[in-house]
Amino acid sequence: MAHRIETKALHAATEADETKSRQLPVYRNTAYLFDDAEHAANLFALKELGNIYTRLMNPTHDRLERRVAALEGAPAALALASGTSAIFYTVINVCGKGDEVVASSNLYGGTFTMFDAILPELGVNVVFVDPTPEAFDAATTDKTRLFYTESIGNPSLDVMNVRALAEVAKKRRVPLAVDSTFTTPYHFRPIEHGADIVVHSLTKWMGGHGAGVGGIVVDGGTFDWTDEKFRLYNEPDKSYHGLRYARDLGDLNPVAFALRMRLVPLRNLGAAISPDNAWQFLQGIETLHLRMQRHSENALRVAEFLQSHDAVEWTRYPGLPGDPAHENAKSQFENGFGGMVVFGVKGGKAAGEKFVEATKLFSHVANVGDAKSLVIHPASTTHSQLSEEQLRAGGVAPDMVRLSIGIEHVDDILEDVDQALKAARG
Ligand SMILES: Cc1ncc(COP(=O)(O)O)c(C=O)c1O
């Protein structure tokens, strides 16, 4: 019988190795012994699967990949050095020169910059649209090869209707990739709603400890790559014995996307996660469900508090009835609405900056998803590379304060927010 997500978080991919250790060991190792010349040749020719070199695979990485795949209800995943490399590899594992991505305009600032400034230099054009299925449909051309969105936009906190977007993607025969960093599989599993690929920055809630950087790409095994328009899957790969990933992988064809990412971008561009970080993320995931439950409960309380506070101009949280994202969030998310709350202090940008400086419990850092409460002013930091127009399109108001609500006692969080609001009012 399939276990529930809380049980999978603790038990998926935890079978004992030959040492019979109950806790998973960290394999701090680079290369693996071949039995003989034939074994070595077979591994390189994919006639047999097994460990070769830690840039490509490692038993600790394998546990992390199988655990996250289990949480997402997917057949395969690939762990990488950061959420950023997971996003980059997702795009270049589908798109080459001349191909197009249609992406939501309200993405995390680093992703936006990658899509806006770096991918076009490599010949991959990104068309940014409002985060609605209709806008994605209207922007699709015969060059479109990928749809890309965030489940909850960072930091606008808009929520995509993934099910409706997946229908457009199916009609247009392009894969849909969803960055689900803000939701985690405890609140949302995009593949169950029709997405083909899920991306996470493990650095955030999945790890929960703020102790390492990592990312993961999950392959739903749902997309048919045999469509000839996907050149990278149907033309022989000269970097890998002329392999055609959509056609020559036999039993592994359903996970062609994950396998190609391992064999091409990871093997030859090399953004491997470290075994120590992979182990830290496995540790963090054991308590994902408990942490997310508390993050969500606390965030809702903070959002309600801000909404009724006379020093606050506006508040956004997908869990607030009446929030523009609430209907999409309610119809798709389980167990709550995540740990992010954004708001504007009366008095604009200057008052917002005063609020950030006046907080005592909150850490002023460029991170989200730590177990501790965090605060930042996005327009002057994480999203500062964006123009005024891009900030507006991405839903980043100049006065926006972004809170990542931690798992402390909620009354301590509320007291700190209250005193910082008073200080901001001056
Ligand atoms: C939604 C989202 N995706 C991806 C990333 C990038 O992840 P990483 O910092 O692990 O590279 C971030 C970072 O803040 C993020 O917020």
The ligand as an ORCA input file, in Angstrom:
! r2SCAN-3c Opt
* xyz 0 1
  C      11.419     30.180     -6.125
  C      12.908     30.023     -6.176
  N      13.453     29.196     -7.089
  C      14.785     29.028     -7.186
  C      15.656     29.707     -6.361
  C      17.134     29.517     -6.523
  O      17.588     28.530     -5.637
  P      19.096     28.449     -5.104
  O      19.332     29.639     -4.238
  O      19.112     27.137     -4.378
  O      19.988     28.446     -6.295
  C      15.142     30.569     -5.389
  C      16.070     31.301     -4.498
  O      15.688     32.151     -3.731
  C      13.731     30.731     -5.300
  O      13.182     31.546     -4.387
*
